[in-house]
Amino acid sequence: MPVAEAILGGFDDSFAPREEKVLKGRSHAAVIRARRQRLYRRQLEGLTVRQLVLDHASKESVCEKTAWSDWKEVNTWNEEDWQKDRDNMLSRLQSMRVQLFNKAVRKGQLQTAAQILDSLGKVIGESVETVHINAPELAIRVETKDEE
């Protein structure tokens, strides 16, 4: 049935609300988890948190309070992900730096390659930049006024 016919006349069950289709044979907890997982997948679309939550509420046909509750759970998942990834983040960054260095050298981008080598050196402690400023030292001392 064409979309125009479904909108103007007759009822096509392919346009039924999402909950009616999802609830068949699933527990309530599974439905909530699936809804939150959809929100989790959508968070990289470049929307602000408020836009994401309001859009989630309208797409999932839930109230705003429920959408914020879903976001709170998704935010907890984000924190868990960060804690799990934090341990191996340094090795992943180093791997990306090495790949970037190789590409920069192949393309003749020597300034970029030099900057990458500097950052690699800083991570392993090879080069510690020290800044020597020959500025006068200023000392301020506050004394109480003696009454004589």
GIRAVEN-V550820 format. One record per residue. RES is the residue in one small letter. PSI is psi in degrees with one decimal (none if undefined). Layout:
BEGIN
RES;PSI
RES;PSI
END
This chain:
BEGIN
m;126.7
p;155.1
v;-40.1
a;-40.4
e;-37.8
a;-34.5
i;-45.4
l;-35.9
g;173.2
g;161.9
f;124.7
d;124.5
d;-6.4
s;-15.4
f;12.0
a;150.7
p;150.7
r;-39.9
e;-38.0
e;-37.1
k;-40.1
v;-35.0
l;-18.8
k;114.1
g;11.8
r;152.3
s;161.9
h;-38.9
a;-37.1
a;-37.1
v;-43.1
i;-43.8
r;-41.8
a;-39.8
r;-42.4
r;-34.7
q;-34.7
r;-39.9
l;-40.7
y;-42.1
r;-29.9
r;-7.4
q;-11.4
l;15.5
e;-0.1
g;8.5
l;153.1
t;166.3
v;-44.9
r;-44.3
q;-41.3
l;-44.8
v;-43.6
l;-39.1
d;-39.1
h;-42.3
a;-42.8
s;-39.7
k;-35.7
e;-2.5
s;48.6
v;162.5
c;165.1
e;-36.4
k;-41.8
t;-39.2
a;-41.0
w;-35.8
s;-42.2
d;-41.9
w;-38.3
k;-41.8
e;-41.7
v;-39.5
n;-38.0
t;-41.6
w;-40.0
n;-42.4
e;-42.4
e;-43.3
d;-43.8
w;-42.5
q;-37.2
k;-39.3
d;-17.9
r;-37.5
d;-39.0
n;12.6
m;-38.8
l;-43.7
s;-36.4
r;-41.7
l;-42.3
q;-41.9
s;-42.6
m;-37.3
r;-41.8
v;-43.0
q;-43.0
l;-40.2
f;-46.9
n;-42.1
k;-39.4
a;-41.1
v;-43.0
r;-33.5
k;0.2
g;18.9
q;77.8
l;-32.0
q;-43.8
t;-43.2
a;-40.5
a;-41.4
q;-38.7
i;-41.3
l;-39.4
d;-44.7
s;-36.7
l;-41.8
g;-38.1
k;-38.4
v;-40.8
i;-2.2
g;17.0
e;-47.8
s;114.6
v;118.1
e;130.3
t;138.4
v;120.4
h;115.3
i;123.1
n;66.7
a;150.9
p;148.7
e;133.3
l;125.8
a;129.8
i;131.1
r;130.3
v;124.1
e;149.0
t;150.6
k;122.5
d;126.7
e;123.8
e;none
END
